[in-house]
Amino acid sequence: MKGIQESSSLLTFIMFLLFFTMIGFLHGEELGTLSSFKASINDPLNHLSNWNSNNNLCDWHGITCDSMSHVHAIELSSKNISGKLSSSSTFHLPFISRIDLSNNRFSGEIPHDMFFNSSFQYLNLSNNNFTGQIPSGRSISKLETLDLSNNMLSGRIPDTIGSFSSLRYLDLGGNVLVGEIPISITNLKSLEYLTLASNHLVGPIPPQLGQMKSLKWIYFGYNNLSGKIPTEIGFLTSLNHLDLVYNNFAGQIPSSIGNLSDLQYLFLYQNKLTGSIPKSVFSLKRLISLDLSDNFLSGEIPELIIQLENLEILHLFSNNFIGKIPTALTSLPNLRVLQLWSNKLSGEIPAELGKHNNLSVLDLSTNSLAGKIPESLCGSGHLFKLILFSNSLEGEIPKSLSDCKSLQRVRLQDNKLSGGLPQGLTQLPLVYFLDISGNNLSGRIDDREWNMPSLQMLNLAKNQFVGDLPSSFAGDKLETLDLSRNRFSGTIPSQFRSLSSLVQLDLSENKLSGEIPEEMSSCKKLVSVDLSHNQLGGSIPASLAQMPVLSELDLSDNHLSGEIPRNLGRVESLVQVNISHNNFHGTLPSTGAFLAIHKSAIEGNDLCGGDTTTGLRPCKKSTNKNPIWGFIVACFIGALMLLAIVAFAIVFIKQQNSLSMKRVENEEGIWEMQIFRAKAITIEDILSSMKEENVISRSKTGVSYKGKCVSSGMQIMVKLINDVNSLPPNSWAQIAQFGKLQHHNIVKLVGICRSKKRAYLVYEHVEGKKLSEILGNLSWERRKKISIGIVKALRFLHSHCSSSILTGDISTDQVIVDDKDVPRLELSTNCFISPAYASPETKDASEIYGFGLILIELLTGRSCRDTGYYGSHESIVEWARYCDSDCHPDTWIDPVIRVHASNDHNEIVEIMTLALHCTATDPTARPTADEVLKTLESALRTSSWLPHLKFSSCVH
């Protein structure tokens, strides 16, 4: 008996010894696998600094162990880690059940044996840069969550996806997957969340989808799916969220959708749906947000909508709805956002709209609405966006709007409104955009207090206002002031000098008199000034030449007199002038904007000079017969000529250049040079820069070198253009126009130089780095400052330069950021107009699209170049659209800025809205640079975001 006990004890000891040996072996295997993983990746923020043998494996950062001290989970989300995953990496840990590597910068293909580990329950590789196909693998019976979204995965969805029988959450959105939705996916009977959005999927939705009774969320948006929405979708009675936006679905909305009694969010916008809204939709009493916009739906909006008592957001805009706005809308207590614009609605706005609602956004513009604007619209006290333009609304502006302190954006233009401007409307503290132009409003506006500290844009044009202009608008943020086509009289107030942010001033077609105030030159940001068709007298103030960015000046049809100031022709930014139909006399300046002025812009005066295209008579020489005076005049002229010759010699020696093209010959041949900016640059300076050690960057269009001018010591950047013959014939004339450009956010073009085979663009060198190189390390505050600077450069180029000047498809590689975070846009050979950009409707849209891409990169940290091939910007845009207002910002905000911008999520989401507006598929739907800047600055000032607003709604 004793022997048996001893044998049993020995056996137990041996078993324990084997067990602990196995445990030790497994721990060693886990240690080796994780150490190998660490060695293969880049951890710039040192999150894995304690991954070493001196620390217990279970204490490593991001590692969770089970009760037996085996690695159970790896959670390294949002650590800015990069690198590739090998097939023998973390996926083969024997006891691992949870891996989260989301929101990092992993790249390369996902290991083909990813699904060979049967212990997986949770796998999240989303928001990385993975490429290649989704591994087919074998079934993992325990896998419940698979998230591969927001990468660059390609190919088809593997049929084997249907064998993962335990899946409850599947997200493959935000990739570049192709082909049809595999029918095998409908085998996932336990699936609750299914997202395939923002891919390149085609074909119909499989009717078998109706068998997936556990589904609560379907998101197939931003694909190329087609066909009809299957009626079988009505079998998914657990569905809470149905999103099929931005596809090509046609036909009618199936009435079976009315069976989805748990549905809260129904998004079908941007398809080709026809017919009327099925009555069954109005039985979805739990519906919170309904968006059927941008389709071809017709018929009336029925009063049955009263049944949607939980509705908060209703988007039916851009359809063909007719009839009246249903009165039932006034009874929906939770209604916050109502957008019905661009339909064929008629009748009056319901009298009690807003009284019992919680309205914050109302847009009924571009319909055929008549009657008065209801007094009740701001009943909630939360209305911040009121858009009613392009209707036939009558009567006065409601006095209740004067008490609506929440208002920020008001657009009532192009109606038939009458009466005066309500007193309190000019004292709303948050209004930054007020447009009531194109109505029949009358009365004075100088007899009330103007106290609008947030105001940036004010448009009262095309009304019947009279009296003097207000001396102040009690705010220094006003950028656009349009009071044109009214009956204002009196003088232009000298107090306008306090409008330090003013960019555009239009006072044309009024009855203004007096002189142009000298104080106007204090508005240093003024770009466009239109004072035409008034009764202004006196001369042009010479101080206008001191305005650094003045680009457009229209003084036509006034009573101005005297000579045109000589220095006005030397304003480099000035490109368009109209002084016609005044009483000017003397010589027309032969420089700057007057050099090639059209005769229609100077006719109706007594001017002389100019070239043959102006039609002006030659200026006569003096014929004074008094010998003494003649002698004095001759001496005076002689002295002037001598001074001019001396000055010219000094300038010539200092600059060694003129604005005309020069021919220079050296041992390499004959070169044509044109140098701007009063810089002394020689062909030797340029050619000596062409060394490999001086290379700054390489691109498809050429190589950029850093150089130095020997005589002046000025640092330059020389860009080599390899194929001169590839440029359009008129390119050099257009490039020469860039020599006149001067803006704080544009790299200055110093000169051009070309031969028959090669050409160089010479820029002033800016000490800094490309935005693409530093983007990953920028704080949110720095990114905001940079985005403002870039769009200011675009606005200058679009609004204040010749129509032939374009910037091309801008990118983060073309933006140089200095040590003070000032961005400068670098203009290169792809910036010059070609036939493809000739359309006036789209000539600026390319740059706006590029800026939208830059915004997406600034917000998300992802690069357009991650797509793997030039020009594939569409995928990143689709990915960004996929991350719409129903996604939490944490899923797409760059991890580098997420923590530090945690209080600015609303601000970030609103800027993403702007980015997607800029990257609209239709070029004519994109905003102008001026609109982008206003929206961007407004978003950075006040982030009044509503979480469920769809992106495209920002267009108004």
SVG drawing of the C-alpha trace seen along z (x, -y; Angstrom):
<svg xmlns="http://www.w3.org/2000/svg" viewBox="-53 -135 84 137">
<polyline fill="none" stroke="black" stroke-width="0.4" points="0.0,0.0 2.8,-2.3 4.4,-1.6 1.3,-2.5 1.0,-5.8 4.6,-6.6 4.1,-5.8 0.9,-8.0 2.8,-10.9 5.6,-10.5 3.2,-10.4 1.5,-13.5 4.8,-15.2 5.8,-14.3 2.4,-15.6 2.9,-18.9 6.4,-19.1 5.2,-18.6 2.4,-21.1 4.7,-23.8 7.2,-22.9 4.5,-23.3 3.4,-26.6 6.9,-27.8 7.3,-26.8 4.1,-28.6 5.1,-31.7 8.4,-31.6 6.6,-31.3 4.3,-34.2 7.3,-36.3 9.2,-35.5 6.1,-36.2 5.5,-39.6 9.2,-40.5 9.3,-39.7 6.2,-41.9 7.8,-44.8 11.0,-44.5 9.0,-44.6 7.1,-47.8 7.8,-51.5 6.6,-53.0 7.4,-56.7 5.6,-57.6 7.3,-54.7 4.0,-53.1 5.8,-49.8 8.8,-51.0 8.1,-48.5 8.0,-45.5 11.2,-43.8 12.3,-40.8 12.7,-42.9 9.0,-43.2 6.3,-40.6 4.7,-39.9 1.2,-40.5 2.3,-44.0 3.3,-45.0 1.4,-48.0 -1.7,-46.9 -1.4,-43.3 -4.1,-41.5 -3.7,-38.0 -6.1,-35.4 -6.1,-33.6 -3.3,-31.3 -1.1,-34.3 -1.5,-33.6 -1.9,-36.5 -5.6,-36.9 -5.9,-40.4 -3.7,-42.9 -5.2,-46.4 -3.0,-49.0 -5.5,-51.3 -4.5,-54.8 -0.8,-54.6 0.5,-55.9 2.3,-52.6 3.4,-51.7 4.9,-48.8 3.8,-45.5 2.3,-42.3 4.1,-39.1 2.2,-35.8 3.9,-34.5 3.0,-37.5 0.4,-38.2 -2.4,-36.2 -0.8,-32.9 -0.7,-33.4 -2.3,-30.2 -4.7,-31.7 -5.4,-35.1 -9.1,-36.0 -9.0,-39.8 -6.7,-42.0 -7.3,-45.7 -4.7,-47.5 -7.2,-50.1 -6.4,-53.7 -2.7,-53.3 -0.5,-53.4 0.0,-49.7 0.6,-49.0 1.1,-46.1 -1.1,-43.1 -3.0,-41.4 -1.4,-38.0 -3.1,-35.3 -3.4,-33.0 -5.1,-35.6 -8.2,-33.5 -6.3,-30.2 -6.5,-30.9 -9.7,-29.4 -9.6,-31.2 -10.3,-34.7 -13.5,-36.4 -12.6,-40.1 -10.4,-41.4 -10.2,-45.1 -7.7,-46.4 -9.7,-49.4 -8.3,-52.8 -4.9,-51.7 -3.3,-51.5 -3.6,-47.8 -3.7,-46.9 -4.3,-43.8 -7.2,-41.4 -9.2,-40.2 -7.8,-36.8 -10.2,-34.0 -9.0,-31.6 -11.2,-29.2 -14.1,-29.6 -13.4,-30.9 -16.4,-29.6 -15.9,-31.9 -15.3,-35.2 -18.0,-37.7 -16.4,-41.0 -14.5,-41.7 -13.6,-45.3 -11.3,-45.9 -12.8,-49.3 -11.1,-52.4 -8.0,-50.7 -7.2,-50.3 -8.2,-46.7 -9.1,-45.7 -10.5,-42.8 -13.8,-41.0 -15.4,-40.2 -14.4,-36.5 -17.3,-34.0 -15.9,-32.3 -17.1,-35.3 -20.4,-33.5 -18.8,-30.7 -18.1,-32.8 -21.2,-31.7 -20.8,-33.5 -20.2,-37.0 -22.3,-39.7 -20.4,-42.7 -18.9,-43.0 -17.4,-46.3 -15.6,-46.3 -16.4,-49.9 -14.0,-52.5 -11.9,-50.3 -11.8,-49.8 -13.5,-46.5 -15.1,-45.6 -17.7,-43.2 -21.1,-42.3 -22.2,-41.6 -21.7,-37.8 -24.8,-35.9 -22.9,-33.8 -22.9,-36.9 -26.6,-36.2 -25.6,-33.0 -24.6,-35.1 -27.8,-34.6 -26.4,-36.1 -25.1,-39.3 -26.4,-42.5 -24.1,-45.1 -23.2,-45.1 -21.2,-47.8 -19.9,-47.7 -20.1,-51.4 -17.6,-53.5 -16.3,-50.8 -16.7,-50.2 -19.3,-47.5 -21.8,-47.0 -25.0,-45.1 -28.1,-44.6 -28.7,-43.9 -29.3,-40.1 -32.9,-39.5 -31.7,-36.8 -30.6,-39.6 -34.1,-39.4 -33.2,-36.1 -30.7,-37.9 -33.4,-38.5 -30.9,-39.6 -29.7,-42.7 -30.0,-46.0 -27.7,-48.1 -27.2,-48.1 -24.8,-50.6 -24.2,-50.1 -23.7,-53.8 -21.2,-55.3 -21.0,-52.4 -22.2,-51.8 -25.0,-49.5 -28.0,-49.4 -31.4,-47.9 -34.4,-48.2 -34.4,-48.2 -35.6,-44.6 -39.0,-44.2 -37.4,-41.4 -35.7,-44.2 -39.1,-44.5 -38.4,-41.1 -35.7,-42.7 -37.9,-43.7 -35.0,-44.2 -33.5,-46.9 -32.7,-50.1 -30.5,-51.9 -30.9,-51.6 -28.4,-53.6 -28.2,-53.1 -27.0,-56.6 -24.9,-57.6 -25.7,-54.6 -27.7,-54.1 -30.9,-52.5 -33.9,-53.2 -37.6,-52.5 -39.9,-53.2 -39.2,-52.9 -40.7,-49.5 -43.8,-49.8 -42.4,-46.9 -40.1,-49.3 -43.2,-50.1 -42.7,-46.8 -39.5,-47.9 -41.1,-49.0 -37.8,-49.5 -36.3,-51.7 -34.9,-55.0 -32.7,-56.1 -33.7,-55.8 -31.1,-57.3 -31.8,-56.8 -30.4,-60.1 -28.4,-60.5 -30.0,-57.8 -32.4,-57.6 -35.6,-56.8 -38.9,-57.8 -42.5,-57.9 -44.1,-59.1 -43.1,-58.3 -45.0,-55.1 -47.6,-55.8 -46.2,-52.9 -43.1,-55.0 -45.2,-57.2 -46.1,-54.3 -42.4,-54.1 -43.2,-55.8 -39.7,-55.4 -38.1,-57.2 -35.6,-59.9 -34.0,-60.9 -35.5,-60.6 -33.4,-61.6 -34.7,-61.0 -33.0,-64.0 -31.3,-64.1 -33.6,-61.7 -36.5,-62.1 -39.3,-61.6 -42.6,-63.3 -46.1,-63.8 -47.1,-65.7 -45.7,-65.4 -48.7,-63.9 -50.2,-65.1 -49.5,-61.5 -46.2,-62.8 -47.8,-63.8 -47.4,-60.1 -43.6,-60.5 -43.8,-62.0 -40.1,-61.2 -38.8,-62.7 -35.9,-65.1 -34.4,-65.5 -36.3,-65.6 -34.4,-66.0 -36.5,-65.9 -34.6,-68.5 -33.6,-68.3 -36.6,-66.3 -39.8,-67.0 -42.3,-67.3 -45.3,-69.5 -48.1,-71.0 -48.1,-72.6 -45.8,-72.1 -47.9,-69.9 -49.3,-71.6 -48.7,-68.4 -45.0,-69.4 -45.9,-72.0 -47.0,-69.3 -43.7,-67.4 -42.2,-68.4 -38.7,-67.0 -38.2,-68.4 -34.9,-70.2 -33.8,-70.2 -36.2,-70.7 -34.7,-71.0 -37.1,-71.0 -35.2,-73.2 -35.1,-72.8 -38.5,-71.3 -41.7,-72.6 -43.5,-73.4 -46.1,-76.2 -48.5,-77.8 -47.6,-79.4 -45.2,-78.4 -47.4,-76.9 -48.3,-79.7 -47.2,-77.9 -44.1,-76.3 -41.5,-76.5 -44.0,-77.3 -44.2,-73.7 -41.0,-72.4 -37.4,-72.5 -36.2,-74.0 -32.5,-74.9 -32.1,-74.6 -34.8,-75.6 -34.1,-75.6 -37.1,-76.0 -35.2,-77.9 -35.7,-77.6 -39.3,-76.7 -42.4,-78.7 -43.6,-79.6 -45.7,-82.7 -47.3,-84.5 -45.6,-85.9 -42.7,-84.5 -44.3,-83.2 -43.6,-84.9 -43.2,-81.6 -40.0,-80.3 -37.7,-80.9 -40.2,-79.7 -37.6,-77.2 -35.0,-79.8 -32.5,-77.6 -32.9,-78.5 -29.4,-79.3 -29.8,-78.7 -32.8,-80.3 -32.6,-79.9 -35.7,-81.0 -34.2,-82.5 -35.5,-82.3 -39.2,-82.1 -42.1,-84.6 -42.5,-85.5 -44.1,-88.8 -44.7,-91.1 -42.3,-92.4 -39.4,-90.6 -41.0,-89.3 -40.1,-91.3 -39.8,-88.1 -36.5,-87.4 -35.1,-90.5 -35.4,-88.7 -33.9,-85.4 -30.5,-85.6 -29.5,-82.2 -29.5,-83.1 -26.2,-82.8 -26.9,-82.5 -29.9,-84.3 -30.6,-84.1 -33.8,-85.8 -32.7,-87.1 -34.6,-87.1 -38.1,-87.2 -40.8,-90.0 -40.3,-91.2 -41.2,-94.8 -41.2,-97.3 -38.2,-98.4 -35.3,-96.6 -36.5,-95.6 -34.6,-97.5 -33.4,-94.5 -32.2,-92.6 -29.1,-94.8 -28.2,-93.9 -28.1,-90.1 -24.8,-89.0 -24.2,-85.7 -25.2,-86.5 -22.2,-86.2 -24.0,-85.9 -27.0,-88.2 -28.3,-88.3 -31.6,-90.0 -30.8,-91.3 -33.2,-91.2 -36.3,-92.3 -38.5,-95.4 -37.3,-96.5 -37.2,-100.3 -36.6,-102.9 -33.4,-104.0 -30.7,-101.9 -28.7,-104.7 -31.4,-105.5 -30.8,-102.4 -28.0,-100.9 -25.7,-98.5 -24.2,-96.1 -23.3,-92.8 -19.9,-91.8 -19.9,-88.5 -20.9,-89.8 -18.7,-88.8 -21.0,-89.1 -23.8,-91.7 -25.7,-92.0 -28.6,-94.5 -28.2,-94.9 -31.1,-95.3 -33.6,-96.9 -35.1,-100.4 -33.2,-101.6 -32.6,-105.4 -30.7,-107.9 -27.1,-108.0 -24.9,-105.0 -24.3,-103.9 -21.0,-105.1 -20.3,-101.8 -21.5,-98.2 -20.0,-97.7 -17.8,-94.9 -14.3,-94.4 -14.9,-91.1 -16.9,-92.3 -15.4,-91.0 -18.1,-91.5 -20.3,-94.6 -22.7,-94.9 -25.1,-97.8 -25.4,-98.2 -28.5,-98.9 -30.4,-100.9 -31.1,-104.6 -28.5,-105.6 -27.3,-109.2 -24.9,-111.3 -21.2,-110.6 -19.1,-107.5 -18.4,-107.6 -14.8,-108.1 -15.4,-105.7 -15.3,-102.9 -11.6,-102.9 -12.4,-100.9 -13.5,-97.9 -10.1,-96.4 -11.2,-93.0 -13.1,-94.3 -12.2,-92.4 -15.1,-93.3 -17.0,-96.6 -19.8,-97.2 -21.6,-100.6 -22.5,-100.8 -25.7,-102.0 -26.7,-104.4 -26.9,-108.2 -23.7,-108.7 -22.0,-112.1 -18.9,-113.8 -15.4,-112.6 -13.8,-109.2 -12.5,-109.3 -8.7,-109.2 -9.4,-107.0 -10.5,-104.1 -6.8,-103.3 -6.7,-102.2 -8.7,-99.1 -5.5,-97.1 -7.4,-93.9 -9.6,-95.4 -9.4,-93.4 -12.5,-94.5 -14.0,-98.0 -17.0,-99.0 -18.2,-102.6 -19.6,-102.8 -22.9,-104.5 -23.0,-107.1 -22.5,-110.9 -19.1,-110.9 -16.8,-113.9 -13.3,-115.1 -10.2,-113.1 -9.0,-109.6 -7.1,-109.6 -3.4,-108.8 -3.5,-106.9 -5.5,-104.1 -2.1,-103.0 -1.1,-102.1 -3.7,-99.3 -1.5,-96.2 -4.0,-93.7 -6.3,-95.9 -7.2,-93.9 -10.4,-95.2 -11.4,-98.9 -14.5,-100.2 -15.2,-103.9 -17.1,-104.2 -20.2,-106.4 -19.4,-109.1 -18.4,-112.8 -14.8,-112.2 -12.2,-114.5 -8.5,-115.4 -5.7,-113.2 -5.2,-109.5 -2.6,-109.1 0.7,-107.9 1.3,-105.5 -2.0,-103.7 -0.4,-102.1 2.3,-100.7 0.1,-98.7 1.2,-95.1 -2.0,-93.5 -4.3,-95.6 -5.4,-93.7 -8.8,-95.2 -9.7,-98.9 -12.8,-100.7 -12.8,-104.5 -15.1,-105.1 -17.6,-107.9 -16.1,-110.4 -14.3,-113.7 -10.7,-112.5 -8.0,-114.2 -4.3,-113.9 -2.2,-110.9 -3.3,-107.4 -0.7,-105.5 1.2,-103.0 2.0,-100.6 0.3,-97.8 -3.4,-97.3 -3.5,-100.3 -1.0,-98.7 -3.5,-96.6 -6.8,-98.1 -9.8,-97.7 -11.1,-100.8 -14.5,-100.3 -13.0,-100.8 -11.7,-104.3 -14.1,-105.7 -16.1,-108.9 -13.1,-110.8 -10.6,-113.3 -7.6,-111.1 -4.7,-110.7 -1.9,-108.1 -2.1,-104.4 -1.5,-101.9 -3.5,-101.5 -6.0,-99.2 -7.3,-101.9 -8.4,-104.2 -7.1,-107.3 -5.5,-110.1 -1.7,-110.7 -0.8,-113.2 0.2,-116.6 3.5,-118.2 3.6,-121.6 3.6,-124.6 4.3,-127.5 5.7,-130.4 7.1,-132.5 10.9,-132.1 11.6,-132.5 8.9,-130.0 10.1,-127.8 13.6,-128.0 12.5,-127.2 10.3,-124.4 13.1,-123.1 15.6,-123.2 13.0,-121.5 12.4,-118.8 16.1,-118.4 16.6,-118.0 13.9,-115.4 15.3,-113.5 18.8,-113.6 17.3,-112.3 15.4,-109.6 18.5,-108.5 20.5,-108.3 17.6,-106.5 17.3,-104.1 21.0,-103.4 20.9,-102.8 18.0,-100.5 19.6,-98.7 22.8,-98.1 21.0,-97.0 18.4,-94.7 20.2,-93.7 16.7,-92.9 13.5,-94.3 10.0,-92.8 10.7,-92.1 12.2,-88.8 16.0,-88.9 18.2,-86.8 21.3,-85.5 24.0,-83.3 26.5,-81.0 28.3,-77.8 25.1,-75.8 23.3,-77.9 20.8,-80.7 18.5,-81.3 15.5,-83.6 15.2,-85.1 12.5,-87.2 13.2,-88.3 10.7,-89.8 10.8,-91.3 13.8,-93.5 16.2,-90.7 19.6,-90.3 19.7,-86.7 22.0,-85.4 21.9,-82.3 25.0,-81.2 23.1,-81.4 20.5,-79.1 22.7,-76.6 25.0,-76.3 22.1,-75.1 21.7,-72.0 23.6,-69.6 22.4,-66.4 23.2,-67.6 20.9,-70.6 17.8,-68.5 14.8,-69.5 12.2,-67.4 11.3,-65.4 7.9,-65.1 6.4,-64.1 6.8,-67.6 10.5,-68.1 13.1,-68.4 13.5,-71.3 16.9,-72.6 18.0,-75.0 20.3,-77.7 21.8,-81.1 22.4,-84.4 26.0,-85.3 25.5,-89.1 22.7,-89.5 23.0,-86.3 19.3,-85.7 18.3,-82.0 16.3,-80.7 14.5,-77.5 14.9,-76.4 12.5,-74.0 13.6,-72.2 11.0,-71.6 12.1,-68.6 9.7,-68.6 9.3,-72.2 7.3,-71.2 4.6,-69.6 3.4,-72.9 0.5,-74.7 1.6,-77.3 0.5,-80.3 1.9,-79.0 4.9,-81.4 2.7,-84.5 0.6,-83.1 3.6,-82.2 4.7,-85.8 1.5,-86.9 2.6,-85.0 5.5,-87.3 3.1,-90.1 1.5,-88.0 2.3,-88.9 0.5,-87.3 1.6,-86.3 0.6,-82.7 2.0,-82.2 5.7,-81.4 6.9,-84.3 7.9,-83.5 11.2,-85.5 11.9,-84.6 11.7,-82.3 14.4,-81.0 14.1,-78.7 15.9,-77.3 14.7,-75.0 15.1,-71.9 14.8,-72.9 13.2,-75.5 13.4,-76.7 11.1,-78.4 12.9,-80.4 11.2,-81.0 12.2,-82.8 13.3,-80.0 11.1,-79.6 12.7,-78.0 10.3,-75.3 9.0,-71.8 6.3,-70.4 3.0,-70.0 3.0,-66.3 6.2,-65.8 5.1,-67.3 1.4,-66.7 1.6,-63.7 3.2,-65.8 1.0,-68.9 -1.4,-69.9 -5.0,-70.7 -4.3,-74.5 -1.5,-74.4 -3.6,-72.5 -6.3,-75.1 -3.9,-78.0 -2.4,-76.3 -5.8,-75.5 -6.9,-79.2 -3.7,-80.3 -4.0,-77.9 -7.6,-79.0 -6.6,-82.6 -4.1,-82.0 -6.7,-80.3 -9.2,-83.2 -6.5,-85.6 -5.8,-83.6 -9.4,-83.0 -11.0,-86.4 -8.2,-88.8 -6.2,-87.6 -6.6,-87.2 -9.1,-84.5 -6.3,-82.6 -4.4,-82.0 -5.1,-78.7 -3.3,-76.7 -4.1,-73.2 -4.7,-70.3 -3.1,-71.5 -1.8,-69.0 0.1,-68.9 3.3,-68.5 2.7,-72.0 2.3,-73.7 5.5,-74.9 5.1,-75.6 7.6,-77.8 8.7,-77.8 5.8,-80.2 3.2,-77.8 2.6,-80.2 1.7,-78.0 2.8,-79.1 1.4,-77.6 4.0,-76.8 2.8,-77.3 4.4,-75.1 3.9,-74.1 0.8,-72.1 -0.8,-75.3 -1.4,-76.8 -4.6,-76.7 -5.2,-74.0 -8.2,-73.4 -9.6,-71.0 -9.9,-73.9 -11.4,-76.4 -15.0,-76.2 -15.8,-79.2 -18.0,-77.0 -15.2,-74.6 -12.0,-76.6 -11.6,-77.1 -13.3,-73.9 -10.1,-71.8 -8.3,-73.8 -11.3,-73.6 -11.3,-69.8 -7.6,-69.8 -8.2,-71.9 -11.0,-69.6 -8.5,-66.7 -6.0,-68.7 -8.7,-69.3 -9.4,-65.6 -5.7,-64.9 -5.4,-67.5 -8.5,-66.1 -7.7,-62.4 -4.0,-62.1 -4.4,-59.9 -2.7,-60.7 -4.1,-60.7 -0.8,-58.9 -1.8,-56.0 -4.0,-54.8 -0.9,-53.6 -1.4,-55.3 -1.6,-59.0 -5.0,-60.4 -6.9,-57.9 -8.3,-60.6 -11.8,-59.2 -11.2,-56.4 -10.1,-58.7 -13.1,-61.0 -15.5,-58.0 -13.8,-56.9 -14.3,-60.3 -18.0,-60.3 -18.4,-56.9 -17.3,-58.5 -20.4,-60.7 -22.4,-62.3 -23.6,-59.1 -20.1,-57.9 -18.4,-59.0 -15.5,-61.4 -13.1,-59.2 -13.3,-56.7 -11.7,-59.0 -10.0,-61.9 -6.2,-61.6 -5.1,-59.9 -2.3,-62.5 -4.8,-65.3 -7.7,-63.4 -6.7,-63.7 -5.7,-67.3 -8.7,-68.3 -11.2,-66.4 -13.1,-69.7 -13.2,-70.5 -14.9,-67.5 -17.9,-69.5 -15.5,-71.9 -13.6,-69.1 -16.8,-67.4 -18.1,-70.7 -14.8,-71.2 -15.2,-67.6 -18.6,-68.7 -16.8,-71.6 -14.2,-69.2 -16.8,-66.9 -18.6,-69.9 -15.3,-70.9 -14.9,-67.4 -18.4,-67.2 -18.5,-65.1 -20.2,-67.9 -17.6,-70.7 -20.4,-73.3 -21.7,-72.2 -18.4,-73.1 -18.1,-76.3 -16.0,-79.2 -12.8,-80.0 -14.5,-83.0 -17.3,-80.8 -14.8,-78.2 -12.9,-80.8 -16.1,-82.3 -17.4,-78.8 -14.0,-77.7 -13.5,-80.8 -17.1,-80.5 -16.6,-76.8 -13.4,-77.7 -15.2,-80.5 -18.5,-78.8 -19.0,-75.0 -22.7,-74.7 -22.9,-71.2 -25.9,-69.0 -24.8,-65.4 -27.1,-63.9 -26.9,-66.5 -25.8,-65.0 -22.7,-66.5 -24.2,-67.9 -26.6,-70.1 -23.8,-72.7 -24.3,-73.9 -26.8,-76.5"/>
</svg>
